[in-house]
Amino acid sequence: MNRLKLLVCVCTVFVVAVAPGALGQDRQERQFSADAAKPRIRYIVPPSKLSSKDAAKIRRQASAGTTIPLWNFSIVAYDGNTYQGSMVGRSPFYHGHRITTIPTFLIPLRITFADTGTVFDPTAPDPCAPGNASVDSLILSSPILQASDFVINGVDVGSTQYLDAFQRGNFWKEVGGTPYHTVFASSPTVLPTVDVTVPVADGQTQSAGCGPVGEMDIDWWNNYLQTTIMPSLAAQGVGPANFPQFITDSVVETIKGGCCALGYHSAYLNNGVFQSYSVNAYDTSGGFGGDVSVMSHEVAEWMDDPTTSNPTPAWGQEGQVFSTGTPSCSSVLEVGDPLSPGFSTPTNPFAVNLNGNSYTLQELAFYSWYFGQSPSLGAGGGYSDNGTFTGFAKPCPPGGTN
C-alpha cells in the first residue's frame, strides 16, 4: 500500500530527436534545448491507498514506538468541520516542549542506465557541482541537516535545521521560547552506496546544460525500491522506526511517459507496519537546478503529512494547485504545494550560505493557513514562513487566500 507525492516539471523544454508519435517507444538520447528556460515545477498527488483503518493502526504503532514518533491533531476548521491527522515528532500543544530526534539514514543511489551505460554517482566528485563536490557532501552540509539561524516573519526562531525552524515557526504561539524541536541528527547514518541498473525499457539518459540527466519510470522504480531495496537494507537497520532518505545525482522519475519528478515522499505498510521515506534528486546538470529546494519541499511535507493523507478543507488557486479554467482544489495538508515556485503565487525562498555553499529553501505554508485559524499560530502572525501568506485559505472553489 503506498501513495506518492511527486515533484514534476512541465516538459516544454525538450527538442526531441524522434519522429512524431514515436516518443513513447524511442529510447535514444534526447537533448535539452539550450535556449529554453528551466522547466516550471508542479506537484501531483495520486489518490491514497492508506485507508482510515490503516490510519488508526499507524497511530497505535507510533504510540507503541514501532514507527517514527508521530503526534495527532484534531481541529475544527473555519468550515465548521473537524479534521484529524498525524505529524512527525511530538505535539506542540501538550507536553511537547522538548527535542525529538528522528533517526534518519542517507542512502546514495549509484544508478546505471542500460541504454547508454551512463553512471550517476552521488558520492563521486561532480564537475558540474559547486567546487566539484559530490552531491552527498553538499546535502550533508546543507541546512536540511546542519544548523543555521532562521528569522521567520521577523521572528528569530533560533539556529537549527530548516525543517525544524519551519515547524517551530508553524506553531510559534505554542512553542516560542521553549526547547521544542524536531530534528535529524546533524551527522546522519550514511549507508554504503546502493547500485541500481535501470533497464532500457524503464529509463533513458539525455544531455542538459552541463551534464547528463537520467530518467527512470516511477512505477518501475518505486516498486523496485519497496520490494528489492528496502528489504535489502533491513540488515543495516533501515525500517519503520527511522526515516530513509534516498538521494540521486541528476536522476529523476518519469510518470506515464511524462517528464519529470525530481523528488517525492511516500508511505506504505511494510509487512503491516507503517514505513515512510523520501527520494530526492540534487540536479547538477543545469536542466532543472534548485539544489536542495526540492528536498526542503518534500521533507517538510513528510514532516506535516507523513501518511500523505492528512485532510484539510478544500483549498486551491494558489501555487501549483491552480487552473486558468475550472478552479483546481486540493484537500491535503501538503505544505509545499501552495507556494511551489514558478507559478502565479509569488514566493519568497530562503537563501542560506552555509559551509561555503549557497542553498535555496522553499517557502512553506503554515498549519493555520489550511484550517483558518485567526489569529494564526505562526511566527509573526503569518500564514507562511517567509511572508507571502498574510491571511488564511479561502474555500475552494473559488480558492485563493484571504
C-alpha positions as CSV (number, residue, x, y, z in Angstrom):
1,M,0.0,0.0,0.0
2,N,1.5,3.3,-1.0
3,R,0.9,6.8,-2.0
4,L,3.4,9.0,-3.8
5,K,3.9,12.7,-3.5
6,L,5.7,13.7,-6.7
7,L,7.6,16.8,-7.8
8,V,7.1,17.2,-11.6
9,C,8.2,19.6,-14.2
10,V,6.1,20.7,-17.2
11,C,8.1,19.3,-20.1
12,T,8.1,22.0,-22.7
13,V,11.9,22.3,-22.8
14,F,12.9,19.4,-25.0
15,V,14.0,19.2,-28.6
16,V,13.1,15.6,-29.3
17,A,15.1,13.8,-32.0
18,V,12.4,11.4,-32.9
19,A,9.6,11.3,-35.4
20,P,6.2,12.5,-34.2
21,G,4.3,9.8,-32.3
22,A,7.5,7.8,-31.6
23,L,8.3,9.3,-28.2
24,G,6.7,6.5,-26.1
25,Q,8.8,3.8,-27.8
26,D,12.1,5.6,-28.7
27,R,15.0,5.3,-26.2
28,Q,17.5,7.4,-28.0
29,E,19.3,10.1,-26.0
30,R,17.4,13.4,-26.1
31,Q,18.8,16.9,-25.9
32,F,17.7,19.8,-23.7
33,S,17.1,22.9,-25.7
34,A,20.0,25.3,-24.9
35,D,17.7,28.3,-25.4
36,A,14.8,27.1,-23.3
37,A,14.1,28.3,-19.8
38,K,14.3,25.8,-16.9
39,P,11.1,23.8,-16.5
40,R,8.3,25.0,-14.3
41,I,7.7,22.7,-11.4
42,R,4.4,21.3,-10.2
43,Y,3.2,18.5,-7.9
44,I,1.0,15.5,-8.4
45,V,-0.8,13.7,-5.5
46,P,-2.3,10.4,-6.6
47,P,-5.2,9.0,-4.5
48,S,-4.2,7.5,-1.2
49,K,-4.2,3.7,-0.7
50,L,-3.9,4.1,3.1
51,S,-7.4,3.7,4.5
52,S,-8.9,5.2,7.6
53,K,-8.5,1.8,9.3
54,D,-4.7,2.0,8.3
55,A,-4.5,5.5,9.9
56,A,-5.8,4.2,13.2
57,K,-3.4,1.3,13.0
58,I,-0.5,3.7,12.3
59,R,-1.4,5.8,15.3
60,R,-1.3,2.7,17.6
61,Q,2.1,1.7,16.1
62,A,3.5,5.2,16.7
63,S,2.3,5.1,20.3
64,A,4.0,1.8,20.9
65,G,7.3,3.1,19.4
66,T,7.2,0.7,16.5
67,T,7.5,3.6,14.0
68,I,8.9,7.0,14.0
69,P,7.3,9.4,16.6
70,L,4.0,10.8,15.4
71,W,1.6,13.1,17.1
72,N,-2.1,13.5,16.4
73,F,-4.1,16.7,15.8
74,S,-7.8,17.4,15.8
75,I,-9.1,20.8,14.8
76,V,-12.4,22.4,14.0
77,A,-11.7,24.4,10.8
78,Y,-13.3,27.6,9.5
79,D,-15.9,25.5,7.6
80,G,-17.2,24.0,10.9
81,N,-15.9,20.5,10.2
82,T,-13.4,18.6,12.3
83,Y,-10.2,17.4,10.7
84,Q,-7.8,14.8,12.2
85,G,-4.3,13.7,11.2
86,S,-0.8,12.9,12.3
87,M,2.6,14.8,12.1
88,V,6.1,13.8,12.8
89,G,7.6,14.4,16.2
90,R,5.8,15.4,19.5
91,S,2.8,17.6,19.9
92,P,3.5,21.3,20.3
93,F,0.2,21.6,22.2
94,Y,0.6,19.0,25.0
95,H,3.9,18.4,26.8
96,G,5.7,18.8,23.5
97,H,8.2,21.3,24.5
98,R,11.2,19.0,24.1
99,I,13.7,17.9,21.5
100,T,12.7,14.9,19.3
101,T,15.5,13.5,17.1
102,I,14.2,11.4,14.2
103,P,16.7,8.6,13.3
104,T,17.5,9.0,9.6
105,F,19.6,7.3,7.0
106,L,21.0,8.9,3.9
107,I,21.2,6.4,1.2
108,P,23.1,7.3,-2.0
109,L,21.9,5.6,-5.2
110,R,24.6,4.9,-7.8
111,I,22.4,4.5,-10.9
112,T,23.5,3.0,-14.2
113,F,21.3,3.4,-17.3
114,A,21.4,0.4,-19.6
115,D,20.5,2.5,-22.7
116,T,23.9,4.3,-22.7
117,G,25.8,2.8,-19.8
118,T,25.9,6.3,-18.1
119,V,26.5,6.1,-14.4
120,F,25.1,8.7,-11.9
121,D,27.0,8.6,-8.6
122,P,26.1,11.0,-5.8
123,T,29.3,10.0,-3.9
124,A,31.7,10.9,-6.7
125,P,33.2,14.4,-7.4
126,D,30.8,16.1,-9.8
127,P,32.4,18.6,-12.2
128,C,29.0,20.3,-12.6
129,A,28.6,20.8,-8.8
130,P,29.9,23.7,-6.8
131,G,33.6,23.2,-6.2
132,N,33.4,19.8,-8.0
133,A,31.9,18.5,-4.8
134,S,29.9,15.3,-4.6
135,V,26.1,15.5,-4.2
136,D,26.1,13.6,-0.9
137,S,28.6,16.0,0.6
138,L,26.5,19.0,-0.5
139,I,23.4,17.5,1.1
140,L,25.2,16.6,4.3
141,S,26.5,20.2,4.5
142,S,23.1,21.8,3.8
143,P,20.5,23.4,6.1
144,I,18.4,20.2,5.7
145,L,20.9,18.6,8.2
146,Q,23.0,21.5,9.6
147,A,22.0,24.4,11.8
148,S,21.6,27.9,10.5
149,D,19.9,30.9,12.1
150,F,16.4,31.5,10.7
151,V,14.2,34.6,11.0
152,I,10.6,33.8,10.1
153,N,8.2,36.7,9.6
154,G,10.5,38.9,11.6
155,V,10.9,36.4,14.5
156,D,14.2,34.7,15.2
157,V,13.2,31.1,15.8
158,G,16.7,30.0,16.5
159,S,19.7,28.4,15.0
160,T,18.6,25.0,13.7
161,Q,17.9,22.8,10.7
162,Y,15.4,24.4,8.2
163,L,12.6,21.9,8.7
164,D,12.8,22.3,12.4
165,A,12.8,26.1,12.0
166,F,9.7,25.8,9.8
167,Q,7.9,23.7,12.4
168,R,8.8,26.0,15.2
169,G,7.5,28.9,13.2
170,N,4.4,26.9,12.3
171,F,3.4,26.6,15.9
172,W,5.3,29.6,17.4
173,K,2.3,30.8,19.5
174,E,2.6,27.4,21.4
175,V,6.3,26.8,21.4
176,G,8.0,30.2,21.3
177,G,10.7,30.5,24.0
178,T,10.6,26.7,24.6
179,P,13.1,23.9,23.6
180,Y,10.6,22.4,21.1
181,H,12.5,20.9,18.2
182,T,12.0,18.1,15.7
183,V,15.4,17.4,14.2
184,F,17.6,14.9,12.3
185,A,21.0,14.0,13.8
186,S,23.5,16.5,12.3
187,S,25.6,13.5,11.3
188,P,23.0,11.0,10.0
189,T,24.0,7.5,9.2
190,V,25.2,7.4,5.6
191,L,24.9,3.9,4.2
192,P,27.1,2.4,1.6
193,T,26.1,3.3,-2.0
194,V,23.3,1.2,-3.4
195,D,23.8,0.1,-7.0
196,V,20.8,0.2,-9.3
197,T,20.7,-0.6,-13.0
198,V,17.7,0.8,-14.9
199,P,16.6,-1.5,-17.8
200,V,16.3,0.0,-21.3
201,A,12.5,-0.5,-21.1
202,D,12.3,1.7,-17.9
203,G,14.7,4.5,-18.4
204,Q,16.9,6.7,-20.6
205,T,19.5,9.3,-20.5
206,Q,19.7,12.8,-22.1
207,S,22.1,15.6,-22.1
208,A,21.4,19.0,-20.5
209,G,23.3,22.3,-19.9
210,C,26.3,20.9,-18.1
211,G,26.0,17.1,-17.7
212,P,23.6,14.3,-18.4
213,V,20.2,13.6,-16.8
214,G,18.8,10.2,-16.1
215,E,15.1,9.5,-16.3
216,M,13.5,6.3,-14.9
217,D,9.9,5.3,-14.8
218,I,8.3,6.0,-11.4
219,D,6.2,2.9,-11.4
220,W,9.1,0.6,-12.1
221,W,11.4,2.5,-9.7
222,N,9.0,2.7,-6.7
223,N,8.1,-1.0,-7.0
224,Y,11.8,-1.9,-7.1
225,L,12.6,0.4,-4.1
226,Q,9.8,-1.2,-2.0
227,T,10.2,-4.8,-3.0
228,T,14.0,-5.1,-3.5
229,I,16.0,-2.2,-2.0
230,M,14.1,-1.7,1.3
231,P,14.3,-5.4,2.2
232,S,18.0,-5.4,1.4
233,L,18.6,-2.6,3.8
234,A,16.9,-4.1,6.8
235,A,20.1,-5.8,8.0
236,Q,21.7,-2.3,8.2
237,G,18.9,-1.0,10.5
238,V,16.6,0.6,8.0
239,G,13.0,0.1,8.9
240,P,9.7,1.7,10.2
241,A,11.4,3.3,13.3
242,N,13.6,5.6,11.1
243,F,13.4,7.8,8.0
244,P,15.4,6.6,5.0
245,Q,16.2,9.4,2.5
246,F,17.4,8.2,-0.9
247,I,19.4,10.7,-2.9
248,T,20.4,10.8,-6.5
249,D,22.7,13.0,-8.6
250,S,20.6,14.3,-11.5
251,V,18.4,11.2,-11.8
252,V,14.7,12.0,-12.0
253,E,11.5,10.0,-12.4
254,T,9.0,9.9,-15.3
255,I,5.3,9.4,-14.9
256,K,3.4,7.6,-17.6
257,G,5.9,8.8,-20.2
258,G,5.8,12.4,-18.9
259,C,8.9,14.2,-17.5
260,C,9.9,14.5,-14.6
261,A,9.6,14.0,-10.8
262,L,12.6,15.5,-9.1
263,G,11.5,14.2,-5.7
264,Y,8.7,12.7,-3.6
265,H,7.8,11.4,-0.2
266,S,5.8,8.3,0.2
267,A,4.5,5.8,2.8
268,Y,3.3,2.2,2.8
269,L,2.6,-0.7,5.1
270,N,5.8,-2.8,5.2
271,N,4.8,-6.2,6.5
272,G,1.8,-4.4,8.1
273,V,4.0,-1.7,9.7
274,F,4.0,2.0,8.7
275,Q,7.1,2.9,6.7
276,S,7.8,6.4,5.3
277,Y,10.7,7.5,3.1
278,S,11.7,10.1,0.5
279,V,13.6,10.1,-2.7
280,N,15.2,13.4,-3.9
281,A,17.5,14.4,-6.8
282,Y,20.1,17.1,-6.4
283,D,20.3,18.3,-10.0
284,T,23.8,19.4,-11.2
285,S,23.1,19.0,-14.9
286,G,21.6,22.5,-15.4
287,G,18.4,21.1,-16.8
288,F,16.4,21.7,-13.6
289,G,18.5,23.3,-10.9
290,G,17.2,24.1,-7.4
291,D,19.9,22.4,-5.3
292,V,18.0,21.4,-2.1
293,S,14.8,23.3,-2.8
294,V,13.1,20.1,-3.9
295,M,14.3,18.3,-0.8
296,S,13.1,21.1,1.5
297,H,9.7,20.9,-0.1
298,E,9.4,17.1,0.2
299,V,10.9,16.6,3.7
300,A,8.7,19.4,5.1
301,E,5.6,17.7,3.6
302,W,6.8,14.4,5.1
303,M,7.0,16.1,8.5
304,D,3.5,17.6,8.4
305,D,1.8,14.8,6.3
306,P,3.8,11.6,6.8
307,T,0.9,9.4,5.8
308,T,0.3,11.6,2.7
309,S,-3.4,11.7,3.7
310,N,-3.9,14.5,6.3
311,P,-7.2,16.1,5.4
312,T,-8.0,19.8,5.1
313,P,-10.8,22.0,3.9
314,A,-10.6,22.2,0.1
315,W,-8.1,24.9,-1.0
316,G,-6.7,26.0,-4.3
317,Q,-5.9,28.6,-6.9
318,E,-2.5,29.0,-5.1
319,G,0.9,27.7,-6.1
320,Q,0.8,24.7,-8.3
321,V,-2.9,23.9,-7.4
322,F,-4.1,26.4,-10.0
323,S,-6.1,26.4,-13.2
324,T,-7.0,29.1,-15.6
325,G,-10.4,27.4,-16.2
326,T,-12.3,25.5,-13.6
327,P,-10.6,26.0,-10.3
328,S,-8.3,23.3,-9.1
329,C,-8.8,22.2,-5.5
330,S,-6.8,20.1,-3.0
331,S,-7.9,18.7,0.3
332,V,-4.5,17.5,1.6
333,L,-2.1,19.2,4.1
334,E,0.9,19.3,1.7
335,V,2.8,22.4,3.0
336,G,4.9,23.0,-0.2
337,D,2.2,22.9,-2.8
338,P,0.5,26.3,-2.2
339,L,3.9,28.0,-2.7
340,S,5.6,25.8,-5.3
341,P,8.0,28.1,-7.2
342,G,7.3,29.2,-10.8
343,F,3.5,29.6,-10.6
344,S,1.2,32.6,-10.2
345,T,1.5,32.8,-6.4
346,P,4.6,34.8,-5.6
347,T,7.0,33.1,-3.2
348,N,10.0,34.1,-1.0
349,P,12.5,31.3,-0.8
350,F,15.2,31.4,1.8
351,A,18.8,31.8,0.5
352,V,21.3,30.4,3.0
353,N,25.1,30.4,2.8
354,L,26.4,27.5,4.8
355,N,29.7,25.7,4.8
356,G,30.9,27.6,1.8
357,N,27.9,26.8,-0.4
358,S,24.7,28.6,-1.3
359,Y,21.4,26.8,-0.7
360,T,17.8,27.6,-1.7
361,L,15.0,26.5,0.6
362,Q,11.3,26.7,-0.5
363,E,8.8,28.9,1.4
364,L,6.2,26.7,3.1
365,A,2.6,27.2,4.2
366,F,1.6,27.1,7.9
367,Y,-1.0,24.8,9.6
368,S,-3.2,27.8,10.4
369,W,-3.5,28.7,6.7
370,Y,-5.3,25.4,5.8
371,F,-7.7,25.5,8.8
372,G,-8.5,29.2,9.0
373,Q,-7.2,29.9,12.5
374,S,-7.3,33.6,13.3
375,P,-5.1,34.8,14.8
376,S,-2.5,32.5,13.3
377,L,-0.4,30.2,15.5
378,G,2.5,31.0,13.2
379,A,5.5,33.2,13.8
380,G,4.8,36.9,13.4
381,G,1.1,36.1,12.9
382,G,1.8,35.0,9.4
383,Y,0.4,32.1,7.4
384,S,3.6,31.0,5.7
385,D,7.2,31.0,6.8
386,N,8.6,33.9,4.7
387,G,5.8,36.5,4.5
388,T,3.8,35.6,1.4
389,F,0.5,34.5,3.1
390,T,-0.9,37.0,5.5
391,G,-4.4,35.5,5.7
392,F,-5.8,32.0,5.6
393,A,-7.1,30.0,2.7
394,K,-10.4,30.7,1.1
395,P,-12.8,27.8,0.4
396,C,-12.2,26.1,-3.0
397,P,-13.9,26.8,-5.3
398,P,-13.1,29.5,-5.9
399,G,-10.0,29.2,-3.7
400,G,-7.3,31.8,-3.1
401,T,-6.1,33.5,0.1
402,N,-7.7,36.0,2.5
